[in-house]
Amino acid sequence: MTTITRTTRTALAVLAAAGLALTAACSSTTSPGASGEPSDEPTSSTTPSPIDSAPPAAGDPTAIPDDDPRLSDAMGAPSFPVVEWAEAGTTLTVIVGGSGSSSCVASPVGATVEDETAITVAFAPPSGDMMCTADFRVYGWEFPLTEGVDATQTVEVSITGLQEGAEPTVVPLAP
């Protein structure tokens, strides 16, 4: 029993020493500002800052936040895409369903008013080889229209680019 206790103590001492060495190695730095002290030198980040983000240009689609009830309500939709008026005649909401991997979902491009009762909403299909998860989630965007549309009539909304080479999906949008 003494051998096991001595071996266990030795192993714990070695692990503790390795942990201290690792902590010391991780806390030493040559990077400005990494010590916690303020630095005047610029830093780079691959994550955009919400403060630095410019507002979307007129006509550009805007993502609907994940906690917006329109997305959770759409989960029960019998088919996708779902198209609704965000503001009758001026702004469309388009909700699509797809993989939980956002890189596997088409990206919104914009909406074009074809005439008073027809709109085309363009997406860019995902490209490249990627691993897409089999879980399902919904994504939504608001598309401001550059011209007004008569929302008192049924409007045909053609959605293109949801999948590479797929025919447009036409969704009638009732008043």
GUDRENTOR-531598 format. One record per residue: x, y, z negated of N, C-alpha, C in turn. Coordinates in pm, whole numbers, plus 50000, padded with zeros to 5 digits. Atoms other than C-alpha are relative to their C-alpha. Layout:
BEGIN
XYZXYZXYZ;...
//
This chain:
BEGIN
500814988250000500005000050000500865012550000;499094988750002502945023249936500485003350140;499554997749864504135018850296498945007350080;501084993449926500735029250435499885014549954;500104986550052500595059650210501175008550047;498824992949956504145069650298499905002950151;500164998349856503415064650673498945010550029;501074990349980500215084650649500495014049967;499464986950038501985113050468500975005150105;499034996149897504765113250727499265004650125;500764996349880502245114251012499325013549980;500654987250027500335142750849501005011550000;498974989650001503545162250793500455003450141;499604997849862504555157651157498905007850074;501124993049935501085168851276499935014549953;500034986350052501185199351048501135008350059;498864992949942504635208951175499745003150148;500314997749859503485204851536498955010950014;501034989649997500405226151466500565013749973;499364987250029502515253751312500855004750117;499164996449885504925252851605499135004850116;500914996149893502035255051852499385013649971;500574987150038500465283851661501025011150020;498954990149983503765302551660500255002650148;499764998449856504255296452032498875007850066;501154993149940500765308752114499905014449955;500144986350048501025340051904501135008950048;498944991449947504335352052049499635003850142;500434995149869503835373152356500975010350054;499254989349934505565394952606499045008750079;501014992749926502325408152750499585012449922;500404988050073501475444552664498564998949952;501345000050054498465447952441499554986749943;500435013150046498285410652365500204998549850;499765000850144499545416852011498855006149922;501094993350068496345435551935500225014949993;499704985849999498065469151960499485006250129;500464993749878496565493952211501175002350096;498974998149898498455497752536499465009450106;500394991049891498405524752803500154993450136;499785006649873499395499653069498704993750049;501235005949948496595488353302500054984849992;500115014650001495375452753276499094995850113;500885004949894493705431053536499104989349943;500965010050043490685409153497499284994850123;500755005649888488885385453729498505001349977;501414998450031485585393453558499625014750015;500374986049985483825425153671499375005449872;500574993550117482875449553400498645005650036;501314994349969479215459053381500065015250008;499864985449996480365494953326500545004450136;499394996549872482415494753648499094997050119;500855004249889479585480153857499205011850052;500794989549936478025503954105498564995150010;501385004349982474255503854129499814994950143;500205005249864472905484754429499585011350094;500394990249899472545504754748498544998050036;501405000949958469065512254880499864988650099;500235011349911467755480855046500754987449961;499265011850042470205457254872499184991849900;500725008350097468715427354687500645001049862;499554999650139468975427454309499584987049932;500305012550069469195395454104499025002449886;500944999750112466365388753861500704993249883;499315006050116467795382253511499384986649962;500455013550037467565346353385498874999949898;501055000050102465305356453096498705006650047;501214993949945462725373053325498904989450008;501075010049999459355355153284499594995450140;500355004349864458855354253661500744987350037;499245012249968461585327753681499434988049927;500555011550072460155305653408498604996750052;501335002649942456655309753557500114992550131;499825006449869457975298653897500384985349989;499615014150016459235265553756498834990650030;501165008349973455685252353793499455001250142;500484997949863455345263154157499984986750077;500085012549923454235235454396501064999150109;498945000249898456875245854653500825012849991;499104988449996459745269854709500355002850144;499894988050083460485296854806498645005649959;501184992850047457975317354609500235014650036;499904985949961457295352254746498835007449938;501034991750064455395379154553500395014650018;499704985850003455125416654548500555003749862;499524993950125457295433054280499325013549988;500744987549987455835466354393499314999250135;500775002249877453065463054650500435009550112;499654992549880454235473754994501415005250007;498654994249999457755484254889501124990849952;498975008850055459575456354701499474985849987;500345014250007459455418454739500784993049891;499295009350088460335391954484500074986750075;499835013149938461775359954632500694991149898;499465009650096462395329954407500244986950073;499655012849938464185298754529500414990349891;499585010350093464895265954357501214992950058;498825007149952468155247254375500844994549888;499045005950093471155232554206500325009649887;499544991850111472265244853868501355006350026;498724994149959475595252454039499705011750093;500404988349922475075287954162500735001050134;499284999549872477725283754435499344991250106;500715009049908475415257654592498685006050048;501254993549965472555282354636500295011250099;499844989349901472095306054931500105013749932;499834986550053473105342354873499085009650075;500904990649933470635370454945500785010250082;499374990049913471515393955229499165012750005;500864988249994468525417055269498674996750065;501335001549942464985422255395499835010450111;500264991249887463915437155727498515000050030;501414998849963460445450155804499934998950152;500145002249856459535436456148498855008350055;501134991349970456165453856162499165001149874;500834997150115453345463755931499554987649922;500435012350069452505427255847501014988750014;498975010449987455805408955900501335004949944;498704996950063459035408555700500904987950017;499015010749999462215388155746500945002249883;499064999650112464255380455436501154990650035;498825007849959467795368555514500844995849880;499065005650096470005346355304501204994750078;498825006649943473525333755375500104986449932;499945013250063473635296155323501344997749932;498715003050063476295282255090500914993350102;499075005949904479425272255274501154993149928;498855007150056482375249355218499594987449927;500235012250076482745216755036499965003749852;500134997050142481515219254681499244989049930;500745009650083480195198054401498765007249949;501274994150044476525205854344499354990649899;500625008250102474845193954030498554996850038;501345004549967471525175554048498935006449911;501014993350082469855196953783499325010950082;500794990349926467175220753905499835012649919;500314987250063466875257353827499535009650107;500494990149905465345287853988500885012549996;499264987549983467035319254115499065009850067;500904990349940465265351354205500675013350026;499494986849962465905385054367498835008950035;500924990049949464015416854432500645006150124;499544994249873464315429954787499225012850026;500694987649966463495466854829499905001150152;500204998749857462045473655172500395014250044;499574986949951463525501855378498845007650064;501224993949948460055508455526498834994149922;501195004950068456655505455366499244989950085;500795010349934454365476255451498585001049944;501394999650043450565474455433499704987949911;500215010950095450095453555119498534996649982;501415003550008446315453855164499654988950098;500195010849904446735428055443500954988549964;499075011250018448335393455442501245003050083;498734997449934452015397555530500744986750015;499205012149979454055369555687501455003149967;498614998250039457445366755520500794988050051;499135010549945460025346755719501305000449923;498775000750079462935334955506500994991450076;498965006849921466115325455691501244997649914;498695002350060469425310355584500034992749867;499965007250128468375290255280500874987650010;499135011549975470135260055434500615001650138;499304999249872472645257755717499184993050108;500685005849885470835252256048498524997649983;501425002550024467355250855893499155010650070;500974990749942464345266756059499565009849890;500514990650100462975298055888498774994349929;501185003650078460425292255614499085012150002;500954989049993457295313355664499024998549883;500874999950117455365322755351499005011450018;501004989249995452065341655378499885006749863;500094992450125451935369055117498655007149999;501364994650008448315376355029500005013349925;500094987050069447235411254920499704998349852;
//
